[in-house]
Amino acid sequence: MKVADLFSVVGLATIVTGGASGIGRACADVMAGNGACVTLLDANKDALTDTLAALQSRGDVRGAVVDVTDRASLNRAFDEAAAHYGKLDVVFANAGVSGGPGFLNQDRSRNPARAIEEVDNELVDRLIEVNYKSVFTTIQASARHMKKSGGGTIVVTSTISTFRPEIFVGVPYVVSKAGLTQLVRQSALELAAYNIRVNAMAPGPFVTNIGGGRLQDPATQEFFARMMPMRRMGQPDDIQGLALFLASPASGYITGEQIVIDGGVTLGTAD
């Protein structure tokens, strides 16, 4: 098979949640740029408007303002996208929010305000709603439509925090993402008979707007880069190769997997 055919996503009806910025926008960009038909869902109307203006020249791109924690609105958006394209082939379950810094400061001193007993329970509830429950709903909506059309591919944005405890990442975030590992595996097992594949991308530290944009700070980027064997944080475009791989026939015999993309940070510090 030729490379162009192996990685082809031409004409694939695609939904990206949290598609207006960061990793979601990068996934939408690489899909649209390679011929997919893409619907972006995002709660941020202004960011969505800007992203649509930037990406519509790349191909067939549309969008809708949707809060992924609103199950009715999310399901309605899926129904509308599937009706518009007459099918649903690929879904990137990407929407997520940050839980703030961890219990250590960058100088490795304790941060009393981030101690586990001080964590705001409303923040925990919010992260569970966005980072876990909305992904569950997204998979449900995807399966409903993909079963009708004979199959499809679901790609969940997970994190390396599902593999290990964290000291610089807030506990609500780590806990809210932890269930995704088993959700992906369980969904993949159940849906394989319907030709629906479910996999996850597990990024390390990436420069996005998550957490109020704290990772946009050059000093923060330098701090995290020192811990990474590749000596830099990930940029959203770094996810595009993996996203295209998981959405395309190139990964056609892969399901239930969580692929780490972290510049080697989970390997440890080399020097």
Secondary structure by P-SEA (a helix, b strand, c coil): ccccccccccccbbbbccccccaaaaaaaaaaaaccbbbbbbccaaaaaaaaaacccccccccccccccaaaaaaaaaaaaaaaacccccccccccccccccccccccccccccccccccaaaaaaaaacccaaaaaaaaaaaaaaaaaccbbbbbbcccccccccccccaaaaaaacaaaaaaaaaaaaaccccbbbbbbbbccccccccccccccaaaaaaaaaacccccccccccaaaaaaaaacccccccccbbbbccccccccccc
